[in-house]
Structure formats: structure tokens, C-alpha cells
């Protein structure tokens, strides 16, 4: 679609038979479970209940199917992610199994309970984080594949992969438990700071630290404007940090504090609102930094009033000094760099009280 109008429509006929419909008697339907793009601009499509479950369209419009004969033609697959680190494709469906494909001819199975001490029955979500780890949302919490590069270490196609789906152990008072063990995790998204936004079937929306060990926020219909505690899907606009939350009662947007960051800072650091006008009691968002930059804000005399670290490519300042007092009117200078003192960037913020 382009400008809200259908530009192209693809089915068995317009793809040269690459997309195959599911046929039972006189009933025929094309079941497209999910789509994604790889680093070369190829479009990859999950074609459920087809002997060729993974289909590719090149940037030049050429359609073909990848060899996935090892998959059952009755398999329903509806979750697909591109592994940008290893150039693999990970997908799953209604059965308790994860599949990994190299885009050519190799395909392997991954048992979600291999390496896990907490058995699950359903894989609901897959996502790759900034470190290249694959996070798996199940009906019994979250598991993580840390050894994705070993997906095909077992050899021939169709074999069970040796990679493991590990639990994350957290502390709850004097007790240890597995991360979100009592939640049916329906969706996971990763923001610019590598934090995890986790949706559940009945427990609302969680924000976890990058390693999953710390719960940063928990939104429910009772403590926030969230429409419902049943989260269907989550998507993040990387440049703005906006989190799109799909619930069974509609879609909402939450402006997060983290944005996508590049290896080098933007040519111009952007702060908003700027200037900060009288009566404004919110925060100032400053974005365009290199990833997780160290940020210092000083007054005109060079005194440091704030020090912190960017979340991805964005830092948040509450216009207060480190001891909690509101800063006076004036021009404030923002200095940032990476942990090694390189990739420096500078900006100015005008505060009017």
C-alpha cells in the first residue's frame, strides 16, 4: 500500500506459484502469517499450511521459495523475525517449536524447553535485541537464546538445533524465580536502550531493563490510561521512541524516553522543548547522541548541573540540578561523548523561569 491505496496485490498467480494457498476440499485461502525484510532489501513471507513456508521477493520483484520441505505442509506459522547478526530467519507457529532458516536451504528446529528449567507449551513472541540475543515470549514467561550463532551446529537440515532457550533468574525478596514465570507473554519489543517492552495476556504492559533483571515500569488499566490488560502486540518507532500498544480494546501510543542511536552522533543535537518557557514542569528530551552517551549539562559559568547517560540516543533532563532544585533562567550547555571520550556532541538549551 502507498498513501492508503493498494498498489500491488500478490497471490499464487502474481508470484509465479511461490505463494501457495491452503486448500481443503473446495475451500481455498492464502495464509500469510508474517513478513520481514533482510539487510539486502529482500521481503520474506511466511506462507502457512504450505510445503514452502518461507517465500522471498527480491527488490527487483522476483519471487521464489526457500527449501523448507522438512516442515509439515499442515504447519501454521505466524511469527517471523530477521536475525541481522547471523543473517538467519527465526519463526514459530501454533505448535511448541521454533524454526531457524538460513535463507538458502538449511532449516533447523529449536525446542523452546531445551535448556529451560520452566516448561512452556506455546511460543507467542520472538524478537532480537541489540546484543543479538533472541528473546522468546511463552505462556510461561520469557526465555532467551544467547547462542543463536550455533543454530546449525548439529549439521543437516531439519535436525534439532543445539541452541538453548535459557530462563532468566530474578530475586523476589528472599526467593528466586524465573522472569515472568506466572505471565502469559504475548508480545516483546526492544527500544533504543535495549530495554524490553513486554505485553501479557492479562497482566498489562511491563518495561524491563536490558538484561531483564529489573522491572522499570508496569502499566495496567488500573494505574494508567491503558485501555486493557490484554496486550496483543507492541511496536516501537525507533527515531521518536514512541511505543505503539495494541490491546483487545484498541491501539494506544506512549512516548518513551529511549530512541534509536547510531554509531556516531547526529550532525545536530535536538532538544525539546527549547526554549523551556515559564510554567513548564515537564522534562526536556535531548536526542541525537551516540549510543548510551555520557551526558553533562552545565550553566554558563561551567558548573555542572546534571550528569547522566543517554537511553539509546536520547537523554532526559528534568531542568533540575543534581540536588533537586530547579535551575534558574539562563542558557545551559549540553556536552556528550561515548564512554571513551570520543564521538562528542554539543547543544544549548534556553531556560526561562
C-alpha positions as CSV (number, residue, x, y, z in Angstrom):
1,X,0.0,0.0,0.0
2,X,1.1,3.6,-0.7
3,X,-0.7,6.7,0.5
4,X,-3.5,4.5,1.8
5,X,-4.1,3.0,-1.6
6,X,-3.5,-0.6,-2.7
7,X,-0.6,-0.6,-5.2
8,X,0.1,-4.3,-5.7
9,X,-1.7,-7.5,-4.7
10,X,0.2,-10.8,-4.5
11,X,-1.2,-14.3,-4.6
12,X,-0.4,-17.6,-6.3
13,X,-0.8,-16.3,-9.8
14,X,1.1,-13.0,-9.4
15,X,4.0,-14.7,-7.7
16,X,4.5,-17.5,-10.1
17,X,3.3,-20.0,-7.6
18,X,5.7,-19.0,-4.9
19,X,2.8,-18.3,-2.6
20,X,0.6,-21.4,-2.2
21,X,-3.0,-21.4,-0.8
22,X,-4.3,-23.7,1.8
23,X,-6.9,-25.9,0.2
24,X,-9.4,-28.2,1.9
25,X,-12.0,-29.6,-0.5
26,X,-13.5,-26.6,-2.2
27,X,-12.1,-24.1,0.4
28,X,-9.0,-22.2,-0.6
29,X,-7.3,-19.4,1.2
30,X,-3.8,-17.8,1.3
31,X,-2.5,-17.7,4.8
32,X,0.3,-15.1,5.2
33,X,1.5,-15.3,8.8
34,X,4.1,-12.6,8.9
35,X,6.6,-10.5,6.8
36,X,10.0,-9.0,7.3
37,X,12.9,-7.5,5.4
38,X,16.6,-8.6,5.4
39,X,19.7,-6.4,5.1
40,X,19.6,-6.6,1.3
41,X,16.1,-5.4,1.0
42,X,14.5,-8.8,0.3
43,X,11.0,-9.3,1.5
44,X,10.4,-12.6,3.3
45,X,6.9,-14.0,3.8
46,X,5.6,-16.8,6.0
47,X,3.2,-18.9,4.0
48,X,1.3,-21.1,6.4
49,X,0.0,-24.6,5.6
50,X,2.3,-24.7,2.6
51,X,5.2,-27.0,1.7
52,X,7.2,-23.9,1.2
53,X,6.6,-21.9,4.3
54,X,9.2,-19.3,3.7
55,X,9.0,-17.2,0.5
56,X,11.2,-14.4,-0.8
57,X,10.6,-11.4,-3.0
58,X,13.8,-9.6,-4.2
59,X,14.0,-5.8,-4.6
60,X,13.6,-6.3,-8.3
61,X,10.3,-8.1,-7.8
62,X,11.4,-11.7,-8.4
63,X,9.6,-14.3,-6.2
64,X,10.9,-17.6,-5.1
65,X,10.5,-20.0,-2.2
66,X,13.2,-21.3,0.1
67,X,13.6,-25.0,0.6
68,X,11.6,-25.9,3.7
69,X,10.4,-29.4,2.8
70,X,11.3,-30.5,6.3
71,X,8.3,-28.5,7.5
72,X,5.0,-30.2,7.6
73,X,2.6,-28.8,5.0
74,X,0.0,-28.6,7.7
75,X,2.1,-26.3,9.9
76,X,0.7,-23.0,10.8
77,X,3.5,-20.4,11.2
78,X,2.7,-16.8,12.1
79,X,5.7,-15.2,13.8
80,X,8.9,-14.2,11.9
81,X,12.0,-12.1,12.7
82,X,15.2,-11.4,10.8
83,X,18.4,-12.2,12.7
84,X,20.6,-9.3,11.4
85,X,23.6,-10.6,13.3
86,X,23.7,-14.1,11.7
87,X,21.6,-13.4,8.6
88,X,19.1,-16.1,9.7
89,X,15.3,-16.2,10.0
90,X,13.5,-17.3,13.1
91,X,9.9,-18.2,13.1
92,X,7.3,-20.2,15.0
93,X,3.6,-21.1,15.0
94,X,0.9,-22.9,16.8
95,X,3.0,-25.8,17.9
96,X,5.6,-25.6,20.6
97,X,8.6,-25.3,18.3
98,X,10.9,-22.6,16.9
99,X,12.4,-22.8,13.4
100,X,15.5,-21.2,12.1
101,X,16.3,-20.9,8.4
102,X,19.5,-19.6,6.7
103,X,17.6,-18.2,3.7
104,X,19.0,-20.8,1.3
105,X,18.5,-24.5,2.0
106,X,19.2,-25.1,5.7
107,X,16.5,-25.2,8.3
108,X,16.7,-26.4,11.9
109,X,14.2,-26.9,14.8
110,X,14.7,-25.3,18.2
111,X,12.9,-26.8,21.3
112,X,11.7,-23.9,23.5
113,X,12.2,-26.2,26.5
114,X,15.8,-27.2,25.7
115,X,18.0,-25.6,28.4
116,X,14.9,-24.3,30.2
117,X,14.0,-25.3,33.8
118,X,10.5,-24.0,33.3
119,X,8.5,-25.8,30.7
120,X,6.2,-23.9,28.4
121,X,3.6,-25.0,25.8
122,X,3.2,-22.1,23.4
123,X,5.6,-19.7,21.7
124,X,3.8,-16.3,21.4
125,X,6.6,-13.9,20.5
126,X,10.1,-13.6,19.1
127,X,12.4,-10.6,19.0
128,X,16.1,-9.9,18.6
129,X,17.7,-7.4,20.9
130,X,20.7,-5.0,20.3
131,X,23.2,-7.6,21.5
132,X,21.9,-10.2,19.0
133,X,20.1,-12.4,21.6
134,X,16.7,-13.9,20.6
135,X,14.0,-13.2,23.3
136,X,11.1,-15.7,23.3
137,X,7.7,-15.0,24.9
138,X,5.9,-18.1,26.0
139,X,2.8,-18.9,28.0
140,X,5.1,-19.4,31.0
141,X,7.3,-16.3,30.9
142,X,10.4,-15.3,28.9
143,X,13.3,-17.3,27.6
144,X,16.4,-16.1,25.8
145,X,18.6,-17.7,23.1
146,X,22.1,-16.5,23.8
147,X,23.9,-18.8,21.4
148,X,21.9,-18.1,18.1
149,X,25.1,-18.3,16.1
150,X,25.2,-22.1,16.8
151,X,21.8,-22.7,15.2
152,X,23.1,-25.1,12.6
153,X,25.9,-26.7,14.6
154,X,24.0,-30.0,14.5
155,X,24.6,-30.4,10.8
156,X,21.9,-31.5,8.3
157,X,18.7,-29.6,7.6
158,X,15.6,-30.4,9.6
159,X,17.6,-31.6,12.6
160,X,17.0,-30.3,16.2
161,X,19.4,-27.4,16.8
162,X,21.7,-27.4,19.8
163,X,20.9,-23.9,20.8
164,X,19.2,-23.5,24.2
165,X,16.4,-21.3,25.5
166,X,17.5,-20.1,28.9
167,X,15.5,-18.8,31.7
168,X,16.4,-15.5,33.5
169,X,16.5,-15.9,37.3
170,X,15.5,-12.9,39.3
171,X,15.2,-12.3,43.1
172,X,11.8,-11.7,44.8
173,X,12.7,-10.9,48.3
174,X,14.4,-13.9,49.8
175,X,13.2,-16.2,46.9
176,X,14.5,-16.8,43.4
177,X,12.1,-17.2,40.5
178,X,12.2,-17.2,36.7
179,X,11.4,-14.0,34.9
180,X,7.6,-13.5,34.5
181,X,7.1,-17.2,35.1
182,X,3.4,-16.6,36.0
183,X,2.6,-14.5,33.0
184,X,1.4,-15.5,29.5
185,X,3.8,-13.3,27.5
186,X,2.1,-12.3,24.2
187,X,4.5,-9.6,22.8
188,X,8.0,-8.3,23.2
189,X,9.6,-5.2,21.6
190,X,13.1,-3.8,22.1
191,X,13.7,0.0,22.4
192,X,16.8,2.1,21.6
193,X,18.3,1.5,25.0
194,X,17.9,-2.3,24.5
195,X,15.2,-2.3,27.2
196,X,12.4,-4.8,26.7
197,X,8.7,-3.9,26.5
198,X,6.7,-6.9,27.4
199,X,2.9,-7.4,26.8
200,X,0.9,-10.1,28.6
201,X,-2.5,-11.8,28.1
202,X,-3.9,-10.4,31.3
203,X,-1.2,-8.6,33.3
204,X,-0.8,-5.4,31.3
205,X,2.5,-4.0,29.9
206,X,5.9,-4.2,31.5
207,X,9.2,-2.3,30.8
208,X,12.3,-4.4,31.8
209,X,15.9,-3.4,31.9
210,X,18.2,-4.5,29.0
211,X,19.1,-7.8,30.8
212,X,15.6,-8.4,32.1
213,X,16.7,-8.4,35.7
214,X,15.0,-5.2,36.7
215,X,11.3,-4.1,36.3
216,X,11.4,-0.4,35.4
217,X,7.6,0.1,34.9
218,X,4.4,-1.8,34.9
219,X,1.3,-0.3,33.2
220,X,-2.2,-1.7,33.9
221,X,-5.7,-0.5,33.3
222,X,-5.9,0.4,37.0
223,X,-2.8,2.5,37.3
224,X,-2.6,4.1,33.9
225,X,-4.7,5.1,30.8
226,X,-4.0,1.7,29.3
227,X,-7.3,0.5,27.7
228,X,-6.9,-3.1,28.7
229,X,-4.6,-5.5,30.5
230,X,-4.7,-7.8,27.4
231,X,-1.8,-6.8,25.1
232,X,-1.9,-8.2,21.6
233,X,1.1,-6.5,20.0
234,X,3.8,-3.9,20.6
235,X,5.8,-1.8,18.0
236,X,8.3,0.9,18.6
237,X,9.0,3.9,16.3
238,X,12.8,3.9,16.7
239,X,13.6,7.6,16.0
240,X,11.0,9.1,18.2
241,X,10.8,6.3,20.9
242,X,7.0,6.1,20.6
243,X,5.7,2.8,21.8
244,X,2.6,1.6,19.9
245,X,0.5,-0.8,22.1
246,X,-2.1,-3.0,20.6
247,X,-4.8,-4.2,23.0
248,X,-8.1,-6.0,22.6
249,X,-9.8,-2.6,23.0
250,X,-7.7,-0.6,20.6
251,X,-4.3,0.9,19.9
252,X,-2.5,3.4,22.1
253,X,0.8,5.3,21.9
254,X,3.2,6.0,24.8
255,X,6.2,8.4,24.4
256,X,9.1,6.5,25.8
257,X,12.5,8.0,27.0
258,X,14.7,5.9,24.7
259,X,15.4,6.4,21.0
260,X,17.5,4.6,18.4
261,X,21.1,5.5,18.4
262,X,23.8,5.4,15.7
263,X,27.5,4.6,15.9
264,X,28.2,8.3,15.6
265,X,26.1,11.3,16.9
266,X,23.8,13.3,14.7
267,X,25.1,16.4,13.0
268,X,22.8,18.5,15.1
269,X,21.6,17.5,18.6
270,X,17.9,18.3,19.1
271,X,16.4,19.3,22.4
272,X,12.6,19.8,23.0
273,X,11.0,21.9,24.3
274,X,13.6,24.5,23.7
275,X,13.3,27.2,25.0
276,X,11.8,26.0,28.2
277,X,9.1,28.6,29.0
278,X,7.7,29.8,32.3
279,X,5.3,27.4,33.9
280,X,6.6,24.3,32.1
281,X,7.1,21.5,34.6
282,X,7.9,18.6,32.3
283,X,11.2,17.2,31.1
284,X,13.5,18.2,28.3
285,X,14.3,15.4,25.8
286,X,17.7,15.7,24.1
287,X,18.3,13.3,21.2
288,X,20.8,12.6,18.5
289,X,23.6,11.2,20.7
290,X,25.8,8.2,20.0
291,X,24.5,5.1,21.8
292,X,24.4,5.3,25.6
293,X,26.4,8.5,25.6
294,X,27.7,10.1,28.8
295,X,25.9,13.5,29.1
296,X,26.8,16.5,31.2
297,X,24.8,19.8,31.3
298,X,26.5,23.0,32.6
299,X,25.4,26.5,33.3
300,X,27.1,29.5,31.5
301,X,29.8,29.6,34.2
302,X,30.7,25.9,33.5
303,X,29.2,24.5,36.7
304,X,27.8,21.0,36.1
305,X,24.1,20.9,37.0
306,X,23.3,17.5,35.6
307,X,25.1,14.3,34.7
308,X,23.6,11.1,33.3
309,X,23.6,8.6,30.5
310,X,21.5,8.6,27.3
311,X,18.9,5.9,26.8
312,X,19.9,4.7,23.4
313,X,20.3,8.1,21.6
314,X,18.2,10.3,23.9
315,X,18.8,11.8,27.4
316,X,16.1,13.2,29.6
317,X,16.6,16.2,31.9
318,X,14.0,17.5,34.4
319,X,15.6,21.0,34.4
320,X,16.8,20.5,37.9
321,X,20.2,20.4,39.5
322,X,21.7,17.2,40.9
323,X,20.4,18.1,44.3
324,X,16.8,18.5,43.0
325,X,16.5,22.3,42.7
326,X,15.0,23.9,39.6
327,X,17.7,25.7,37.6
328,X,17.5,29.5,37.2
329,X,16.8,31.2,33.9
330,X,19.7,31.1,31.5
331,X,21.5,29.2,28.8
332,X,22.6,25.7,29.6
333,X,25.2,23.8,27.6
334,X,24.9,20.1,26.8
335,X,28.2,18.1,26.4
336,X,28.2,14.4,25.5
337,X,30.6,11.7,24.4
338,X,30.9,7.9,24.4
339,X,32.5,6.0,27.3
340,X,35.9,6.5,25.7
341,X,35.5,10.3,25.3
342,X,35.0,10.1,21.5
343,X,32.0,10.9,19.3
344,X,31.4,14.2,21.1
345,X,28.4,16.4,20.7
346,X,27.2,19.8,22.0
347,X,23.9,21.5,22.3
348,X,22.3,24.6,24.0
349,X,19.1,24.8,26.0
350,X,17.5,28.2,27.0
351,X,15.5,28.1,30.2
352,X,13.1,31.0,31.0
353,X,11.6,31.0,34.5
